[in-house]
Amino acid sequence: MGEPAERRATYEDLLEVPDRLIDGPDASAAFAESLSVAFLMLLESLSPVERAVYLLHSAFDLEYAAIAPIVGKSEDNCRQIARRATAALGARKPRFTPSREERHHLATAFAASTRTGSLDQLAALFAHDIELWSDGGPSARARFGTTRVASKPIVGKRAVVRFISAALAGAPPGFERRVADINGEPGIVGFVDGRVVSAITFVVEDGLIRSIYIVADPEKLSRISLPS
Protein backbone atom coordinates (compact mmCIF):
# COMPACT_ATOMS: atom_id res chain seq x y z
CA MET A 1 0.00 0.00 0.00
CA GLY A 2 1.34 3.45 -0.89
CA GLU A 3 1.89 6.35 1.48
CA PRO A 4 -1.21 8.37 2.44
CA ALA A 5 -1.70 11.49 0.33
CA GLU A 6 -1.21 13.72 3.36
CA ARG A 7 2.19 12.23 4.14
CA ARG A 8 3.29 12.34 0.48
CA ALA A 9 2.45 16.05 0.46
CA THR A 10 4.56 16.51 3.56
CA TYR A 11 7.53 14.89 1.84
CA GLU A 12 7.10 17.12 -1.21
CA ASP A 13 6.95 20.21 0.99
CA LEU A 14 10.45 19.40 2.25
CA LEU A 15 11.82 20.29 -1.17
CA GLU A 16 10.99 23.91 -0.34
CA VAL A 17 12.61 25.98 2.39
CA PRO A 18 10.40 25.75 5.50
CA ASP A 19 8.58 28.91 6.52
CA ARG A 20 10.09 30.83 9.38
CA LEU A 21 7.02 30.50 11.55
CA ILE A 22 6.47 33.19 14.13
CA ASP A 23 5.07 31.82 17.34
CA GLY A 24 3.13 33.56 20.05
CA PRO A 25 4.03 33.53 23.75
CA ASP A 26 2.28 30.18 24.35
CA ALA A 27 4.51 28.24 21.93
CA SER A 28 6.59 25.55 23.61
CA ALA A 29 10.30 26.20 23.97
CA ALA A 30 11.18 22.90 22.29
CA PHE A 31 8.99 23.62 19.27
CA ALA A 32 10.31 27.16 18.95
CA GLU A 33 13.90 25.90 19.12
CA SER A 34 13.23 23.40 16.31
CA LEU A 35 12.19 26.34 14.12
CA SER A 36 15.09 28.57 15.10
CA VAL A 37 16.21 31.06 12.51
CA ALA A 38 19.75 29.73 12.65
CA PHE A 39 18.65 26.19 11.81
CA LEU A 40 16.28 27.29 9.04
CA MET A 41 18.95 29.48 7.48
CA LEU A 42 21.35 26.54 7.53
CA LEU A 43 18.73 24.44 5.74
CA GLU A 44 18.41 27.18 3.16
CA SER A 45 22.06 26.66 2.23
CA LEU A 46 21.24 23.12 1.03
CA SER A 47 19.88 22.20 -2.38
CA PRO A 48 16.21 21.12 -2.43
CA VAL A 49 17.11 17.42 -2.73
CA GLU A 50 19.76 17.64 0.01
CA ARG A 51 17.24 19.35 2.25
CA ALA A 52 14.57 16.72 1.59
CA VAL A 53 16.90 13.75 2.16
CA TYR A 54 18.36 15.29 5.30
CA LEU A 55 14.96 16.05 6.86
CA LEU A 56 13.35 12.77 5.81
CA HIS A 57 16.17 10.84 7.45
CA SER A 58 16.79 13.01 10.54
CA ALA A 59 13.28 14.34 11.25
CA PHE A 60 11.06 11.54 9.90
CA ASP A 61 13.56 8.79 10.76
CA LEU A 62 13.11 7.11 7.37
CA GLU A 63 15.60 4.60 6.01
CA TYR A 64 17.37 5.48 2.77
CA ALA A 65 15.54 2.68 0.95
CA ALA A 66 12.25 4.46 1.72
CA ILE A 67 13.62 7.89 0.84
CA ALA A 68 14.99 6.83 -2.58
CA PRO A 69 11.66 6.61 -4.47
CA ILE A 70 10.42 9.84 -2.85
CA VAL A 71 13.28 11.96 -4.21
CA GLY A 72 13.93 9.90 -7.34
CA LYS A 73 17.44 8.79 -6.36
CA SER A 74 19.07 5.45 -5.60
CA GLU A 75 19.52 4.29 -2.02
CA ASP A 76 23.31 4.68 -2.21
CA ASN A 77 22.91 8.13 -3.75
CA CYS A 78 20.59 9.17 -0.92
CA ARG A 79 23.15 8.02 1.62
CA GLN A 80 25.82 10.13 -0.10
CA ILE A 81 23.49 13.13 -0.30
CA ALA A 82 22.76 12.86 3.43
CA ARG A 83 26.49 12.75 4.24
CA ARG A 84 27.09 15.79 2.03
CA ALA A 85 24.21 17.70 3.62
CA THR A 86 25.36 16.86 7.14
CA ALA A 87 28.90 18.00 6.34
CA ALA A 88 27.62 21.24 4.80
CA LEU A 89 25.47 22.02 7.84
CA GLY A 90 28.33 21.22 10.19
CA ALA A 91 30.69 23.54 8.30
CA ARG A 92 28.28 26.49 8.61
CA LYS A 93 27.11 25.86 12.17
CA PRO A 94 28.53 28.39 14.65
CA ARG A 95 31.15 26.96 16.98
CA PHE A 96 29.57 28.60 20.01
CA THR A 97 25.92 29.24 20.81
CA PRO A 98 25.41 32.81 22.03
CA SER A 99 23.62 33.23 25.33
CA ARG A 100 20.09 34.55 25.48
CA GLU A 101 21.41 37.64 27.26
CA GLU A 102 23.84 38.35 24.42
CA ARG A 103 21.13 37.97 21.77
CA HIS A 104 18.75 40.15 23.77
CA HIS A 105 21.46 42.82 24.17
CA LEU A 106 22.10 42.92 20.42
CA ALA A 107 18.37 43.02 19.60
CA THR A 108 17.93 45.90 22.06
CA ALA A 109 20.94 47.75 20.64
CA PHE A 110 19.63 47.21 17.10
CA ALA A 111 16.23 48.63 18.05
CA ALA A 112 17.82 51.63 19.79
CA SER A 113 20.11 52.38 16.83
CA THR A 114 17.26 52.25 14.33
CA ARG A 115 15.10 54.40 16.60
CA THR A 116 17.75 57.15 16.83
CA GLY A 117 18.90 56.73 13.23
CA SER A 118 22.52 56.19 14.29
CA LEU A 119 23.93 54.24 11.34
CA ASP A 120 27.44 54.13 12.80
CA GLN A 121 26.16 52.46 15.97
CA LEU A 122 24.09 50.11 13.84
CA ALA A 123 27.08 49.13 11.68
CA ALA A 124 29.12 48.42 14.82
CA LEU A 125 26.69 45.60 15.69
CA PHE A 126 27.24 43.79 12.37
CA ALA A 127 29.76 41.20 11.23
CA HIS A 128 31.70 42.28 8.15
CA ASP A 129 30.05 39.63 5.96
CA ILE A 130 26.55 40.04 7.40
CA GLU A 131 23.60 38.73 5.38
CA LEU A 132 20.09 40.20 5.34
CA TRP A 133 17.14 38.12 4.14
CA SER A 134 13.64 39.50 3.75
CA ASP A 135 10.30 37.84 3.13
CA GLY A 136 7.45 39.95 1.84
CA GLY A 137 5.28 37.04 0.77
CA PRO A 138 4.46 35.72 -2.72
CA SER A 139 4.38 39.14 -4.38
CA ALA A 140 7.60 39.97 -6.24
CA ARG A 141 6.87 43.66 -5.60
CA ALA A 142 6.16 43.42 -1.88
CA ARG A 143 6.92 46.59 0.09
CA PHE A 144 7.56 47.69 3.64
CA GLY A 145 6.18 51.20 3.72
CA THR A 146 7.62 52.79 0.59
CA THR A 147 10.66 50.48 0.47
CA ARG A 148 10.57 47.44 -1.80
CA VAL A 149 11.36 44.22 0.07
CA ALA A 150 14.58 42.66 -1.23
CA SER A 151 13.91 39.53 -3.28
CA LYS A 152 17.50 38.29 -2.84
CA PRO A 153 19.79 38.25 0.18
CA ILE A 154 21.83 41.41 0.79
CA VAL A 155 25.42 40.68 1.76
CA GLY A 156 28.04 42.90 3.39
CA LYS A 157 27.94 45.50 6.17
CA ARG A 158 27.77 48.54 3.88
CA ALA A 159 24.96 47.13 1.72
CA VAL A 160 22.91 46.00 4.73
CA VAL A 161 23.24 49.37 6.46
CA ARG A 162 22.21 51.11 3.24
CA PHE A 163 19.11 48.89 2.90
CA ILE A 164 18.07 49.40 6.53
CA SER A 165 18.58 53.15 6.20
CA ALA A 166 16.28 53.20 3.16
CA ALA A 167 13.70 51.05 4.97
CA LEU A 168 13.70 53.38 7.97
CA ALA A 169 13.29 56.41 5.75
CA GLY A 170 10.34 54.76 3.99
CA ALA A 171 8.73 53.20 7.08
CA PRO A 172 4.94 53.52 7.38
CA PRO A 173 3.70 56.59 9.31
CA GLY A 174 3.47 55.89 13.04
CA PHE A 175 5.86 52.93 12.82
CA GLU A 176 7.16 51.70 16.20
CA ARG A 177 9.29 48.74 17.22
CA ARG A 178 9.58 46.55 20.31
CA VAL A 179 11.96 43.79 21.40
CA ALA A 180 10.04 40.51 21.74
CA ASP A 181 10.48 36.74 21.53
CA ILE A 182 10.13 35.39 17.98
CA ASN A 183 10.62 31.65 17.42
CA GLY A 184 11.87 31.46 20.97
CA GLU A 185 14.65 33.99 20.33
CA PRO A 186 14.91 37.74 21.03
CA GLY A 187 13.87 39.75 18.00
CA ILE A 188 12.04 42.93 17.06
CA VAL A 189 8.38 43.35 16.22
CA GLY A 190 7.38 46.44 14.23
CA PHE A 191 3.85 47.76 14.46
CA VAL A 192 1.59 50.63 13.38
CA ASP A 193 -1.54 51.50 15.38
CA GLY A 194 -1.40 48.13 17.16
CA ARG A 195 -1.05 46.15 13.91
CA VAL A 196 2.10 44.05 13.41
CA VAL A 197 3.79 45.04 10.13
CA SER A 198 7.24 43.43 10.47
CA ALA A 199 9.27 40.95 12.52
CA ILE A 200 13.06 40.81 12.65
CA THR A 201 15.17 37.94 13.94
CA PHE A 202 18.93 37.52 14.14
CA VAL A 203 21.71 34.97 13.97
CA VAL A 204 24.55 35.95 16.31
CA GLU A 205 28.17 34.83 16.07
CA ASP A 206 31.20 36.03 18.03
CA GLY A 207 29.29 38.86 19.67
CA LEU A 208 28.04 40.35 16.39
CA ILE A 209 24.93 40.03 14.25
CA ARG A 210 25.83 37.60 11.46
CA SER A 211 22.44 37.37 9.75
CA ILE A 212 19.18 39.31 9.80
CA TYR A 213 15.84 37.92 8.68
CA ILE A 214 12.93 40.31 8.13
CA VAL A 215 9.37 39.04 7.73
CA ALA A 216 6.95 41.53 6.16
CA ASP A 217 4.50 38.96 4.76
CA PRO A 218 1.06 39.96 6.12
CA GLU A 219 -0.14 36.31 6.19
CA LYS A 220 2.75 35.16 8.39
CA LEU A 221 2.55 38.27 10.55
CA SER A 222 -1.13 37.58 11.21
CA ARG A 223 -0.04 34.61 13.37
CA ILE A 224 1.32 36.84 16.11
CA SER A 225 -0.14 39.52 18.33
CA LEU A 226 1.51 42.64 19.58
CA PRO A 227 3.75 41.77 22.58
CA SER A 228 2.90 43.31 25.93
Phi and psi in degrees as a GROMACS rama.xvg file:
@    title "Ramachandran Plot"
@    xaxis  label "Phi"
@    yaxis  label "Psi"
@TYPE xy
-76.1063  172.437  GLY-2
-69.0241  146.871  GLU-3
-58.7022  150.353  PRO-4
-58.0471  -37.3706  ALA-5
-63.1991  -40.4296  GLU-6
-73.7748  -36.545  ARG-7
-60.7472  -40.6552  ARG-8
-62.801  -37.6193  ALA-9
-62.7466  -42.9809  THR-10
-60.2851  -45.2359  TYR-11
-64.0776  -34.4432  GLU-12
-63.1073  -25.4629  ASP-13
-68.3589  -16.9615  LEU-14
-70.5208  -18.5297  LEU-15
-98.3838  158.572  GLU-16
-69.9667  128.624  VAL-17
-60.4671  147.671  PRO-18
-64.2184  146.698  ASP-19
-85.5617  87.9811  ARG-20
-66.6785  144.381  LEU-21
-111.568  118.164  ILE-22
-103.627  146.833  ASP-23
-76.2458  -177.5  GLY-24
-66.6492  -17.7782  PRO-25
-88.3744  -2.61129  ASP-26
-67.0009  142.561  ALA-27
-70.3617  149.674  SER-28
-63.3133  -38.9385  ALA-29
-64.9215  -42.9231  ALA-30
-66.2478  -42.8785  PHE-31
-61.95  -40.016  ALA-32
-64.41  -36.6877  GLU-33
-67.0843  -18.4742  SER-34
-108.598  22.0321  LEU-35
-58.6488  147.867  SER-36
-59.8063  -39.9662  VAL-37
-59.6123  -45.86  ALA-38
-66.387  -42.7607  PHE-39
-66.5303  -35.0362  LEU-40
-70.2057  -33.9837  MET-41
-64.2897  -42.4916  LEU-42
-60.0694  -34.5348  LEU-43
-65.9613  -20.8555  GLU-44
-77.3099  -12.7  SER-45
-86.1946  158.353  LEU-46
-73.2726  161.747  SER-47
-55.4701  -41.9194  PRO-48
-69.5516  -41.8145  VAL-49
-59.4734  -42.875  GLU-50
-63.2721  -44.2701  ARG-51
-64.0741  -47.8321  ALA-52
-62.8049  -44.2616  VAL-53
-60.76  -47.6304  TYR-54
-71.653  -38.3464  LEU-55
-62.3021  -37.2102  LEU-56
-80.5599  -44.8448  HIS-57
-85.2495  -35.8845  SER-58
-92.9075  -40.6033  ALA-59
-94.2977  -7.80591  PHE-60
59.0867  37.5792  ASP-61
-87.5953  147.034  LEU-62
-76.322  157.407  GLU-63
-63.8488  -29.3977  TYR-64
-63.4478  -33.6478  ALA-65
-80.2639  -29.5632  ALA-66
-74.6146  -33.9726  ILE-67
-51.0301  -52.9154  ALA-68
-68.6854  -22.7027  PRO-69
-69.7913  -42.058  ILE-70
-100.817  -1.48859  VAL-71
74.2955  32.0389  GLY-72
-126.379  164.163  LYS-73
-75.8756  163.935  SER-74
-61.2313  -45.298  GLU-75
-63.0049  -39.04  ASP-76
-64.0035  -40.2315  ASN-77
-62.2048  -39.5702  CYS-78
-63.6052  -41.4839  ARG-79
-66.7467  -40.6869  GLN-80
-62.1925  -41.5368  ILE-81
-63.5234  -41.9849  ALA-82
-62.5241  -42.6725  ARG-83
-64.6361  -41.515  ARG-84
-66.2098  -42.5066  ALA-85
-62.6662  -41.6483  THR-86
-65.2516  -40.4615  ALA-87
-65.3945  -41.5242  ALA-88
-66.2553  -40.195  LEU-89
-64.2754  -35.8861  GLY-90
-68.5774  -30.0549  ALA-91
-96.0779  -12.6777  ARG-92
-69.9323  132.307  LYS-93
-58.7212  143.833  PRO-94
-68.444  -33.9119  ARG-95
-126.826  139.223  PHE-96
-88.9359  121.2  THR-97
-66.6023  149.507  PRO-98
-71.8412  160.843  SER-99
-61.3977  -38.0743  ARG-100
-62.3386  -40.2277  GLU-101
-66.2552  -43.3708  GLU-102
-65.0419  -40.3079  ARG-103
-64.9836  -40.1989  HIS-104
-60.7617  -44.7986  HIS-105
-68.5166  -38.8467  LEU-106
-63.0472  -41.7097  ALA-107
-65.706  -41.8688  THR-108
-65.7362  -38.5183  ALA-109
-62.0191  -46.9293  PHE-110
-61.7324  -42.6469  ALA-111
-65.1433  -41.5171  ALA-112
-65.9603  -39.7128  SER-113
-72.1639  -29.4464  THR-114
-70.4595  -38.7815  ARG-115
-88.488  -13.3368  THR-116
76.9261  20.0184  GLY-117
-83.7241  96.067  SER-118
-70.5146  -31.1599  LEU-119
-65.7145  -43.5707  ASP-120
-65.136  -36.6658  GLN-121
-64.6265  -47.4084  LEU-122
-61.1874  -31.501  ALA-123
-67.2696  -17.5819  ALA-124
-85.2014  -11.7368  LEU-125
-99.6752  144.533  PHE-126
-69.7576  154.627  ALA-127
-59.5424  -38.5808  HIS-128
-102.856  35.2162  ASP-129
-56.1472  147.267  ILE-130
-119.849  139.435  GLU-131
-121.281  124.873  LEU-132
-115.065  140.018  TRP-133
-134.207  146.537  SER-134
-130.463  106.795  ASP-135
-101.913  6.40021  GLY-136
98.4282  -168.623  GLY-137
-68.8188  -20.4737  PRO-138
-72.4134  130.225  SER-139
-73.5066  -12.9458  ALA-140
-115.449  29.6517  ARG-141
-61.5866  146.259  ALA-142
-132.417  152.202  ARG-143
-113.966  107.064  PHE-144
63.628  -123.552  GLY-145
-98.8264  0.227004  THR-146
-95.5521  129.517  THR-147
-72.5704  131.732  ARG-148
-69.0316  133.039  VAL-149
-66.5449  130.556  ALA-150
-86.1403  -13.9521  SER-151
-128.148  155.922  LYS-152
-61.8741  144.132  PRO-153
-102.856  128.975  ILE-154
-121.732  136.985  VAL-155
104.465  141.421  GLY-156
-58.5238  -46.3919  LYS-157
-63.1113  -44.5124  ARG-158
-66.9361  -38.9463  ALA-159
-67.5915  -43.1869  VAL-160
-61.9867  -41.1993  VAL-161
-62.3065  -42.7485  ARG-162
-64.6606  -45.899  PHE-163
-63.9381  -39.3451  ILE-164
-59.6017  -43.9076  SER-165
-65.9863  -39.304  ALA-166
-65.1941  -39.4004  ALA-167
-66.0783  -40.7015  LEU-168
-65.1906  -31.8291  ALA-169
-102.375  14.8164  GLY-170
-61.9988  150.435  ALA-171
-59.6682  148.197  PRO-172
-56.6108  135.934  PRO-173
80.5371  11.5146  GLY-174
-65.7032  132.35  PHE-175
-131.084  162.09  GLU-176
-136.19  154.936  ARG-177
-147.477  137.149  ARG-178
-72.2545  131  VAL-179
-154.61  163.882  ALA-180
-78.6292  127.558  ASP-181
-131.244  123.162  ILE-182
53.8921  35.8968  ASN-183
76.5935  7.16735  GLY-184
-127.15  149.737  GLU-185
-61.5253  131.553  PRO-186
-148.823  -164.056  GLY-187
-131.201  127.992  ILE-188
-104.522  127.897  VAL-189
-101.907  141.05  GLY-190
-147.576  156.646  PHE-191
-134.097  120.696  VAL-192
52.8742  41.7708  ASP-193
79.2751  2.24716  GLY-194
-106.227  127.524  ARG-195
-71.8343  125.843  VAL-196
-118.931  -9.97832  VAL-197
-162.168  156.916  SER-198
-142.799  131.632  ALA-199
-122.086  129.857  ILE-200
-125.195  162.971  THR-201
-132.555  153.308  PHE-202
-113.82  125.838  VAL-203
-111.832  133.126  VAL-204
-139.521  134.174  GLU-205
53.2162  39.188  ASP-206
78.4987  7.56333  GLY-207
-130.457  158.598  LEU-208
-77.7851  116.319  ILE-209
-92.193  -33.7738  ARG-210
-144.716  146.559  SER-211
-124.371  135.407  ILE-212
-125.329  122.542  TYR-213
-110.735  124.331  ILE-214
-104.491  122.143  VAL-215
-126.245  12.038  ALA-216
-74.9768  114.428  ASP-217
-55.5469  -35.4784  PRO-218
-64.6503  -44.7281  GLU-219
-70.093  -36.6314  LYS-220
-69.0383  -21.9002  LEU-221
-68.6568  -11.8672  SER-222
-81.2247  -9.68953  ARG-223
-121.255  157.751  ILE-224
-112.982  163.26  SER-225
-63.2068  127.324  LEU-226
-66.3276  151.076  PRO-227
